[in-house]
């Protein structure tokens, strides 16, 4: 298990998605259990959760 910035993960696996995310999302720290087993679906889920986290109302 390791922690890394979402931007690093995006640039490693899907650099074409980099421009679609906001700076605060790209700077988010994410936990990845096994980079070798990470697939497109896993990456999509990580991105989705990060976007939801940054768009949540402050008192929810």
Buried (B, 14 or more C-beta within 10 A) or exposed (E): EEEBEBBEBBEEBBEEBEEEBEEEBBEBEBEBEEEEEBEEEBBEEBBEEBBEEEEEEEEE
